[in-house]
Amino acid sequence: MIRILGMLLAALVIGAAAHVTPALAQSDPQNTLVLETTKGPVVIRLRNDLAPGHAERIKQLTRDGFYNNVPFHRVIPGFMAQTGDGERGDGRGKSKYPNIKAEFSQVPFKRGVIGMARASDPNSANCQFFITYADAPHLNGQYTVIGEVVSGMDNVDKLKKGEPVTDPDRITRASIQADKK
C-alpha cells in the first residue's frame, strides 16, 4: 500500500513539473506586457505570432509611455474592460501613429483574451484595447486578438464598472518585461 501511495505521489509530482515546465518555456519577456493598475498588476502575453503589427504597436506605445496613467474608460460587467486612450482618456483618442491593418485570427474571445479596439472600419485599430471578462463569440473574427492575461485577472475583475466609468481605475504604469532592469 505504501509503495502504491509512493508511486502515486511520484506521478503527481512529475505531472505537476511537466505542467509547469511548458508555461516557463513559453515565457517571452519581449512579448510580455506588464500593467501596473490601481487594482494591482496585470501581466499579458502579447501574441506576436497572431498579430505582429498590433503587438509591435502595443510595445512601441508602452515604451513611449503612452499608456501611463491611462483610465479604464469603459468597463462592462460580464463583457469587457477597455483602456488605452492615452490621448483623451475617454475612448475617442488615438496615438500619433497611423491605424493598423486588421490581423484577424481563429483564436476565440474568451475570459482574459485581449482584443484591439477599433471603429467600424476593420483597419482602424490604433492604440486602445480591451480585456474580455467572459466568452464573447460575437467578436470572433471581427476584432484582432493581441494577447491574453497570464496573471492578474482578479485585478481586472475589481475595476470600477461603467460606460463611461466615474472616477475610473487606471494603468498607473505599463512596461515590457524585457525592458525592466
Buried (B, 14 or more C-beta within 10 A) or exposed (E): EEEEEEEEEEEEEEEEEEEEEEEEEEEEEEBBBBBBBBBEEBBBBBBBEBBBBBBBBBBBBBEBEBBBEBBBBBBBEEBBBBBBBBBEBEBEBBBEEEBBEBBBBEBBBBBBBBBBBBEEEBEBBBBBBBBBBEEBEEBBBEBBBBBBBBBBBEBBEEBBBBEEBEEBBBBBBBBBBEEEE
